[in-house]
Amino acid sequence: MNDPTQYAVGWGTLTLINAGLAQSKGRSGLAWWLISIFLGPIATFLIVVLKPVEKKDI
């Protein structure tokens, strides 16, 4: 039941979801993907709680 492969696939899927969430809020998807590798669900919480990045007009 505790197959490490399933755990790794779930964690990897979460990192991709976090990258997409971060990009939708104007943040770097790559940076948040890397952060998510180490923090996982904590990174998800941070992405959801942090306010979207405001785009500045030039």
Phi, psi and omega in degrees: 000323181265066181281120181299334180294318179295321178298314181295320179294318178296317180295318179296321177296319179298321179297321179290321177297317179297321178298317177295318177299316181298316180296324180292341177259013176082018180254167181288118178295320180295314180299315181287333174296315179295317178299320182293332177301322183267325186258339177054242184297333178294321177296322177300314179300315181297318180298318182292321185282323182293143179288151177298152178285131179278130177275131180270135175280136181266000000 
